[in-house]
Amino acid sequence: MRQIILSLLLLLNYYSAAAQMHDNHWIFGYTYAAGNTDGTLLHFEKGYPEFRLENVRQDYFYYAIVCSDSAGNLIFHTDGRQLRNRLHQLMPGGEVINPGKMREEFWDGYPTLTGGMAIPAPGRENFYYLIHTTLKDGEPITILCPELLYTLIDMNANNGLGSVVEANSVIASGELPSPTLIKHGNGRDWWLVVGEYLSKTYLIYLIDPTGIHLVQQQAIAPASLTNESYTEASPDGKYFIITDSNTGLWIFDFDRCSGHLSNPRVLPYQPPAFFTSTLAFSPDSRFLYAGTHLVSYQVDMQSIDSETIAIDTIARYEYGASPAPPYMTHFFLPETAADGKIYYGTFNNSRAYHVINRPNLPLLAADMAQRGLELPKHNMMTRCYFPNYRLGRWEDAPCDSLAFAPGAEDRFSHIPWSENKPLRSTESIKVLKLPPGFNIPAATNEPPGEAFNPLNMKTIFRQELEKRKNRATENKTGQPRKQE
């Protein structure tokens, strides 16, 4: 009987661990610019998006990290300046996140696009790591961060409301693009991958029950990596992707056992046909969605080792607004949600998300619905980013060493495609892979034209920050709120 009870407990722990709904809640809300009196929580408990308005007690602009427990209950969130619990109270020890001049100047939300993410601390029940990026004092207009930090949170403390154990500890310093987290092949630990702009290397860290450790440095970065790079990992952990605004889209294989990057390929940009600065994957890792603020492409990952790689245009911005001009809805940073769909934020404080409804399907069957989700409040470009929590252990791999680590989990079944829509874009193109040893050409100027307006993410980001500064100067009541 004792053995049976033990087996049942182990099985219960297994299924409890398998319900990895840490990405169940998104958050946005920007009171001064948007006229919000409440923050907005977007959640996916029922397999589709629902909204809940709450007084989150801080503004959200770009930077947003939000975390739910494994059952999908909200546990904490941060705007990059301070950490709040599920009741939106300041968490003890989390009063100051990302200390420095930039935190004080931008009291309505930390002004960087890269943000960060939160993960369960391996081997420590109800502990979480907050991985967060910073900015140089006086230099807000960049995607690079000078220090990558972590904050350790104990959700057992304070009657389950949480307390910070260790705040703002340095992981890495340098000129760092956005970090990426990938589940280890053992199904419990995590890999943290971050590039270093000056040394042209990738720093690869292991997050395990003993902490965060630098495991290796690889000099495998693009030869002319710029400070406008975005990174993404495929949901199955097999690929690591980085955009380089000078040379193209870089694709690496990733080994979830060793944390090793290999087999680099580059899809050279071919203006005006192909240019990209944003990335998101379909849940099944088959398709990569890349694009700019004016266009979204679909890359078939099954073709990347073929002689040519097919890239199809699935949507072009149609100059719509929500709810009406001047709230235009250019494509912003996309994110794959817990319901299996991809949601694009928009610029300019609109009240809509664009939605790719069936991202696992090819070409126009993916069904991009521009302004497909109406929001109850204006959203000033807030973007939540999540790693794939539901990626399980790599079965039968050398590092598949934890008997009760969960397998991969797919929360929601995907609706089959049945509507009568064309399967191929009229603007399908092919991009040649570079042969081994090919010298990457120098960057070319983007030609004029509506489809490839030289406005890029960094330029738009700079413009929005200037607006924020002007509003703060003009608003006599725009003073930092009293800390609770």
C-alpha positions as semicolon CSV with decimal commas, in nm:
position;residue;x (nm);y (nm);z (nm)
1;M;0,000;0,000;0,000
2;R;0,281;0,241;0,089
3;Q;0,440;0,180;-0,249
4;I;0,109;0,247;-0,424
5;I;0,062;0,574;-0,235
6;L;0,418;0,679;-0,319
7;S;0,360;0,602;-0,686
8;L;0,037;0,803;-0,686
9;L;0,212;1,100;-0,524
10;L;0,487;1,088;-0,784
11;L;0,230;1,071;-1,060
12;L;0,040;1,363;-0,908
13;N;0,360;1,567;-0,894
14;Y;0,427;1,480;-1,256
15;Y;0,090;1,606;-1,377
16;S;0,110;1,910;-1,153
17;A;0,447;1,998;-1,305
18;A;0,312;1,937;-1,655
19;A;0,049;2,213;-1,627
20;Q;0,292;2,490;-1,717
21;M;0,054;2,784;-1,754
22;H;0,305;3,051;-1,649
23;D;0,218;3,257;-1,960
24;N;-0,156;3,266;-1,883
25;H;-0,170;3,642;-1,808
26;W;-0,060;3,941;-2,013
27;I;-0,075;4,296;-1,882
28;F;-0,100;4,647;-2,022
29;G;-0,229;4,986;-1,917
30;Y;-0,088;5,334;-1,962
31;T;-0,285;5,591;-1,768
32;Y;-0,138;5,926;-1,872
33;A;-0,119;5,886;-2,251
34;A;-0,406;5,643;-2,295
35;G;-0,663;5,777;-2,053
36;N;-0,675;5,450;-1,863
37;T;-0,789;5,451;-1,504
38;D;-0,729;5,079;-1,479
39;G;-0,469;4,832;-1,589
40;T;-0,581;4,549;-1,812
41;L;-0,513;4,178;-1,764
42;L;-0,549;3,955;-2,068
43;H;-0,581;3,586;-1,979
44;F;-0,637;3,251;-2,153
45;E;-0,787;3,012;-1,894
46;K;-1,063;2,896;-2,128
47;G;-0,848;2,867;-2,438
48;Y;-0,939;3,208;-2,576
49;P;-0,853;3,564;-2,469
50;E;-1,056;3,736;-2,199
51;F;-0,999;4,072;-2,030
52;R;-1,015;4,184;-1,671
53;L;-0,970;4,548;-1,564
54;E;-0,780;4,598;-1,239
55;N;-0,598;4,876;-1,060
56;V;-0,244;4,752;-1,119
57;R;-0,107;5,072;-0,955
58;Q;0,163;5,134;-1,211
59;D;0,178;5,234;-1,575
60;Y;0,285;5,004;-1,854
61;F;0,453;5,141;-2,161
62;Y;0,693;4,900;-2,340
63;Y;0,843;4,702;-2,055
64;A;0,623;4,432;-1,902
65;I;0,711;4,108;-1,728
66;V;0,420;3,912;-1,586
67;C;0,418;3,563;-1,437
68;S;0,149;3,315;-1,342
69;D;0,192;2,996;-1,141
70;S;0,175;2,653;-1,306
71;A;-0,206;2,653;-1,273
72;G;-0,236;2,989;-1,447
73;N;-0,298;3,215;-1,146
74;L;-0,134;3,558;-1,159
75;I;0,148;3,584;-0,902
76;F;0,357;3,894;-0,989
77;H;0,430;4,160;-1,250
78;T;0,673;4,447;-1,311
79;D;0,701;4,754;-1,531
80;G;1,081;4,735;-1,503
81;R;1,089;4,975;-1,208
82;Q;0,923;4,787;-0,923
83;L;0,776;4,444;-0,857
84;R;0,413;4,390;-0,754
85;N;0,229;4,080;-0,631
86;R;-0,107;3,940;-0,745
87;L;-0,288;4,201;-0,530
88;H;-0,082;4,471;-0,708
89;Q;0,096;4,560;-0,386
90;L;0,468;4,630;-0,381
91;M;0,650;4,307;-0,307
92;P;0,896;4,329;-0,014
93;G;1,244;4,367;-0,160
94;G;1,102;4,455;-0,503
95;E;1,061;4,826;-0,446
96;V;1,352;4,904;-0,683
97;I;1,412;4,703;-1,000
98;N;1,673;4,819;-1,251
99;P;1,818;5,095;-1,029
100;G;1,970;5,401;-1,195
101;K;1,895;5,728;-1,363
102;M;1,672;5,579;-1,632
103;R;1,442;5,432;-1,368
104;E;1,397;5,774;-1,209
105;E;1,354;5,971;-1,532
106;F;1,091;5,742;-1,682
107;W;0,861;5,700;-1,382
108;D;0,577;5,580;-1,608
109;G;0,758;5,262;-1,717
110;Y;1,114;5,156;-1,793
111;P;1,186;5,267;-2,155
112;T;1,331;4,965;-2,333
113;L;1,188;4,719;-2,583
114;T;1,377;4,410;-2,467
115;G;1,225;4,381;-2,117
116;G;1,281;4,034;-1,982
117;M;1,099;3,724;-1,860
118;A;1,032;3,509;-1,555
119;I;1,082;3,133;-1,507
120;P;1,039;2,887;-1,219
121;A;1,371;2,836;-1,039
122;P;1,475;2,474;-1,111
123;G;1,460;2,246;-0,807
124;R;1,323;2,516;-0,575
125;E;0,949;2,492;-0,516
126;N;0,765;2,822;-0,566
127;F;1,085;3,019;-0,632
128;Y;1,113;3,223;-0,953
129;Y;1,388;3,397;-1,145
130;L;1,312;3,736;-1,295
131;I;1,560;3,788;-1,582
132;H;1,561;4,158;-1,672
133;T;1,744;4,401;-1,899
134;T;1,870;4,751;-1,824
135;L;1,968;5,073;-2,004
136;K;2,271;5,299;-1,987
137;D;2,200;5,620;-1,798
138;G;2,120;5,891;-2,050
139;E;2,103;5,649;-2,348
140;P;1,747;5,515;-2,374
141;I;1,743;5,476;-2,752
142;T;1,883;5,129;-2,795
143;I;1,792;4,763;-2,796
144;L;2,123;4,671;-2,634
145;C;2,152;4,658;-2,257
146;P;2,471;4,720;-2,055
147;E;2,382;4,471;-1,780
148;L;2,162;4,165;-1,775
149;L;2,028;4,114;-1,422
150;Y;1,833;3,857;-1,224
151;T;1,606;3,888;-0,923
152;L;1,515;3,579;-0,717
153;I;1,161;3,566;-0,576
154;D;1,028;3,338;-0,300
155;M;0,654;3,291;-0,352
156;N;0,629;3,087;-0,029
157;A;0,695;3,403;0,173
158;N;0,454;3,674;0,289
159;N;0,158;3,436;0,309
160;G;0,197;3,337;-0,054
161;L;0,223;3,693;-0,184
162;G;0,597;3,661;-0,231
163;S;0,914;3,835;-0,127
164;V;1,239;3,915;-0,308
165;V;1,535;3,711;-0,185
166;E;1,798;3,865;-0,411
167;A;1,750;4,175;-0,628
168;N;1,931;4,316;-0,932
169;S;2,221;4,070;-0,936
170;V;2,442;4,093;-1,245
171;I;2,447;3,799;-1,487
172;A;2,642;3,961;-1,772
173;S;2,782;4,300;-1,871
174;G;2,865;4,441;-2,211
175;E;2,661;4,547;-2,514
176;L;2,391;4,281;-2,498
177;P;2,098;4,220;-2,735
178;S;1,776;4,069;-2,602
179;P;1,822;3,745;-2,404
180;T;1,655;3,415;-2,493
181;L;1,554;3,128;-2,263
182;I;1,525;2,767;-2,383
183;K;1,422;2,467;-2,171
184;H;1,706;2,220;-2,108
185;G;1,671;1,870;-2,253
186;N;1,620;1,729;-1,903
187;G;1,286;1,912;-1,884
188;R;1,372;2,098;-1,563
189;D;1,666;2,335;-1,615
190;W;1,698;2,629;-1,853
191;W;1,951;2,766;-2,100
192;L;1,999;3,144;-2,116
193;V;2,151;3,266;-2,444
194;V;2,262;3,626;-2,494
195;G;2,490;3,781;-2,755
196;E;2,768;4,030;-2,683
197;Y;2,789;4,298;-2,952
198;L;3,151;4,412;-2,909
199;S;3,318;4,070;-2,882
200;K;3,087;3,910;-3,142
201;T;3,028;3,612;-2,914
202;Y;2,733;3,437;-2,756
203;L;2,727;3,385;-2,380
204;I;2,546;3,065;-2,282
205;Y;2,434;3,017;-1,921
206;L;2,285;2,717;-1,746
207;I;2,011;2,778;-1,489
208;D;1,986;2,475;-1,259
209;P;1,914;2,406;-0,888
210;T;2,253;2,553;-0,790
211;G;2,203;2,888;-0,963
212;I;2,300;3,062;-1,289
213;H;2,637;2,964;-1,440
214;L;2,827;3,068;-1,753
215;V;2,889;2,741;-1,938
216;Q;3,047;2,855;-2,263
217;Q;3,120;3,143;-2,499
218;Q;3,090;3,090;-2,873
219;A;3,239;3,317;-3,140
220;I;2,967;3,231;-3,388
221;A;2,786;3,565;-3,413
222;P;2,714;3,742;-3,742
223;A;3,018;3,929;-3,868
224;S;2,848;4,268;-3,856
225;L;2,593;4,222;-3,579
226;T;2,428;4,557;-3,513
227;N;2,259;4,706;-3,210
228;E;1,915;4,655;-3,365
229;S;1,897;4,278;-3,321
230;Y;1,607;4,070;-3,195
231;T;1,632;3,704;-3,096
232;E;1,389;3,414;-3,076
233;A;1,399;3,040;-3,006
234;S;1,170;2,790;-3,173
235;P;0,915;2,634;-2,935
236;D;1,076;2,290;-2,979
237;G;1,415;2,436;-2,881
238;K;1,586;2,325;-3,203
239;Y;1,655;2,668;-3,352
240;F;1,794;2,999;-3,230
241;I;1,717;3,299;-3,453
242;I;1,863;3,650;-3,463
243;T;1,787;3,943;-3,691
244;D;2,072;4,167;-3,807
245;S;1,964;4,491;-3,972
246;N;2,277;4,497;-4,190
247;T;2,298;4,144;-4,323
248;G;1,987;3,937;-4,278
249;L;1,809;3,673;-4,076
250;W;2,044;3,427;-3,903
251;I;1,938;3,073;-3,813
252;F;2,137;2,844;-3,580
253;D;2,079;2,490;-3,462
254;F;2,061;2,461;-3,082
255;D;2,148;2,155;-2,874
256;R;1,926;2,137;-2,565
257;C;2,168;1,899;-2,391
258;S;2,494;2,094;-2,434
259;G;2,362;2,445;-2,495
260;H;2,574;2,456;-2,811
261;L;2,495;2,669;-3,117
262;S;2,594;2,530;-3,459
263;N;2,527;2,526;-3,833
264;P;2,470;2,900;-3,894
265;R;2,273;3,002;-4,202
266;V;2,182;3,350;-4,316
267;L;1,891;3,467;-4,529
268;P;2,031;3,788;-4,678
269;Y;1,798;4,084;-4,690
270;Q;1,688;4,172;-5,043
271;P;1,518;4,512;-5,033
272;P;1,253;4,578;-5,140
273;A;1,150;4,211;-5,142
274;F;1,259;4,098;-4,795
275;F;1,348;4,280;-4,476
276;T;1,269;4,188;-4,116
277;S;1,309;4,303;-3,757
278;T;1,038;4,111;-3,568
279;L;1,008;3,739;-3,497
280;A;0,756;3,482;-3,371
281;F;0,716;3,107;-3,421
282;S;0,410;2,893;-3,480
283;P;0,343;2,667;-3,178
284;D;0,456;2,358;-3,369
285;S;0,784;2,530;-3,476
286;R;0,705;2,470;-3,843
287;F;0,676;2,836;-3,944
288;L;0,872;3,146;-3,850
289;Y;0,684;3,474;-3,880
290;A;0,920;3,760;-3,953
291;G;0,850;4,113;-4,064
292;T;0,856;4,486;-4,014
293;H;0,595;4,740;-3,906
294;L;0,447;4,718;-4,258
295;V;0,467;4,352;-4,361
296;S;0,455;3,999;-4,215
297;Y;0,631;3,702;-4,381
298;Q;0,605;3,330;-4,323
299;V;0,926;3,123;-4,345
300;D;0,885;2,745;-4,375
301;M;1,148;2,601;-4,141
302;Q;1,131;2,267;-4,322
303;S;1,292;2,435;-4,621
304;I;1,590;2,598;-4,451
305;D;1,832;2,322;-4,552
306;S;1,706;2,313;-4,909
307;E;1,877;2,488;-5,197
308;T;1,629;2,770;-5,164
309;I;1,412;2,891;-4,878
310;A;1,052;2,989;-4,945
311;I;0,934;3,313;-4,786
312;D;0,576;3,422;-4,843
313;T;0,411;3,752;-4,763
314;I;0,101;3,675;-4,557
315;A;-0,004;4,032;-4,472
316;R;0,073;4,393;-4,549
317;Y;-0,038;4,670;-4,320
318;E;-0,360;4,812;-4,461
319;Y;-0,338;5,147;-4,282
320;G;-0,626;5,080;-4,049
321;A;-0,683;5,245;-3,711
322;S;-0,842;5,146;-3,381
323;P;-1,073;5,287;-3,267
324;A;-1,015;5,564;-3,526
325;P;-0,735;5,789;-3,651
326;P;-0,487;5,896;-3,521
327;Y;-0,461;5,555;-3,349
328;M;-0,297;5,375;-3,641
329;T;-0,215;5,006;-3,612
330;H;0,124;4,935;-3,767
331;F;0,256;4,587;-3,682
332;F;0,461;4,579;-3,364
333;L;0,638;4,298;-3,178
334;P;0,446;3,967;-3,200
335;E;0,413;3,696;-2,936
336;T;0,281;3,339;-2,946
337;A;0,009;3,306;-2,683
338;A;-0,113;3,019;-2,468
339;D;-0,413;2,970;-2,702
340;G;-0,183;2,880;-2,993
341;K;-0,235;3,209;-3,179
342;I;0,014;3,489;-3,249
343;Y;-0,077;3,840;-3,135
344;Y;0,087;4,152;-3,278
345;G;0,090;4,467;-3,072
346;T;0,046;4,797;-3,253
347;F;0,204;5,140;-3,243
348;N;0,045;5,465;-3,144
349;N;-0,171;5,374;-2,846
350;S;-0,441;5,185;-3,036
351;R;-0,712;4,951;-2,904
352;A;-0,641;4,639;-3,108
353;Y;-0,411;4,343;-3,157
354;H;-0,353;4,183;-3,495
355;V;-0,400;3,805;-3,476
356;I;-0,259;3,513;-3,675
357;N;-0,541;3,270;-3,603
358;R;-0,390;2,948;-3,739
359;P;-0,012;2,995;-3,737
360;N;0,054;2,619;-3,779
361;L;-0,094;2,633;-4,129
362;P;0,083;2,740;-4,449
363;L;0,062;3,067;-4,639
364;L;-0,268;3,255;-4,632
365;A;-0,434;2,966;-4,449
366;A;-0,251;3,105;-4,143
367;D;-0,527;3,367;-4,146
368;M;-0,382;3,702;-4,036
369;A;-0,670;3,913;-3,905
370;Q;-0,565;4,276;-3,887
371;R;-0,712;4,433;-3,572
372;G;-0,859;4,091;-3,502
373;L;-0,882;4,142;-3,126
374;E;-1,046;4,454;-2,987
375;L;-0,907;4,574;-2,655
376;P;-1,115;4,731;-2,377
377;K;-0,849;4,998;-2,318
378;H;-0,576;5,165;-2,516
379;N;-0,242;4,985;-2,519
380;M;0,071;5,197;-2,550
381;M;0,295;4,936;-2,720
382;T;0,326;4,707;-2,416
383;R;0,467;4,367;-2,505
384;C;0,493;4,064;-2,276
385;Y;0,752;3,802;-2,373
386;F;0,746;3,438;-2,264
387;P;0,974;3,139;-2,325
388;N;0,809;2,804;-2,404
389;Y;0,723;2,678;-2,055
390;R;0,549;2,370;-2,198
391;L;0,856;2,230;-2,373
392;G;0,923;1,901;-2,196
393;R;1,227;1,680;-2,167
394;W;1,408;1,568;-2,481
395;E;1,310;1,203;-2,472
396;D;1,587;0,947;-2,531
397;A;1,850;1,220;-2,558
398;P;2,177;1,188;-2,359
399;C;2,049;1,442;-2,105
400;D;1,706;1,280;-2,058
401;S;1,802;1,195;-1,702
402;L;1,505;1,301;-1,485
403;A;1,252;1,020;-1,465
404;F;0,956;1,234;-1,362
405;A;1,028;1,548;-1,566
406;P;0,720;1,640;-1,772
407;G;0,694;1,580;-2,142
408;A;0,592;1,841;-2,395
409;E;0,244;1,983;-2,341
410;D;-0,003;2,135;-2,586
411;R;-0,279;2,305;-2,388
412;F;-0,531;2,364;-2,663
413;S;-0,623;2,170;-2,975
414;H;-0,598;2,383;-3,287
415;I;-0,905;2,447;-3,498
416;P;-0,872;2,273;-3,837
417;W;-0,871;2,493;-4,146
418;S;-1,196;2,458;-4,338
419;E;-1,276;2,799;-4,481
420;N;-1,233;2,867;-4,851
421;K;-0,924;3,090;-4,859
422;P;-0,638;3,094;-5,109
423;L;-0,330;2,903;-4,998
424;R;-0,064;3,111;-5,167
425;S;0,025;3,477;-5,154
426;T;0,056;3,656;-5,486
427;E;0,387;3,797;-5,366
428;S;0,568;3,472;-5,291
429;I;0,945;3,499;-5,324
430;K;1,246;3,273;-5,289
431;V;1,561;3,371;-5,102
432;L;1,887;3,190;-5,174
433;K;2,093;3,062;-4,886
434;L;2,453;3,177;-4,875
435;P;2,703;2,908;-4,976
436;P;2,982;2,817;-4,729
437;G;3,255;3,079;-4,715
438;F;3,046;3,345;-4,884
439;N;3,146;3,700;-4,785
440;I;2,848;3,885;-4,650
441;P;2,782;4,196;-4,861
442;A;2,785;4,540;-4,711
443;A;2,451;4,679;-4,604
444;T;2,254;4,847;-4,880
445;N;2,031;5,147;-4,842
446;E;1,664;5,064;-4,832
447;P;1,494;5,203;-5,144
448;P;1,210;5,451;-5,108
449;G;0,860;5,320;-5,127
450;E;0,554;5,253;-4,916
451;A;0,632;4,887;-4,847
452;F;0,978;4,958;-4,706
453;N;0,962;5,295;-4,544
454;P;1,300;5,351;-4,374
455;L;1,121;5,392;-4,041
456;N;1,241;5,096;-3,839
457;M;1,165;4,984;-3,485
458;K;1,446;5,187;-3,335
459;T;1,339;5,504;-3,515
460;I;0,978;5,468;-3,406
461;F;1,092;5,389;-3,052
462;R;1,299;5,709;-3,048
463;Q;1,002;5,914;-3,165
464;E;0,775;5,770;-2,897
465;L;1,029;5,839;-2,622
466;E;1,060;6,200;-2,736
467;K;0,681;6,230;-2,712
468;R;0,696;6,089;-2,360
469;K;0,959;6,343;-2,256
470;N;0,756;6,629;-2,402
471;R;0,438;6,516;-2,228
472;A;0,619;6,488;-1,894
473;T;0,753;6,843;-1,936
474;E;0,415;6,987;-2,030
475;N;0,216;6,799;-1,767
476;K;0,245;6,991;-1,442
477;T;0,104;6,702;-1,244
478;G;0,333;6,447;-1,407
479;Q;0,532;6,363;-1,099
480;P;0,639;6,020;-0,978
481;R;0,376;5,858;-0,763
482;K;0,447;5,809;-0,398
483;Q;0,587;5,462;-0,336
484;E;0,358;5,243;-0,131
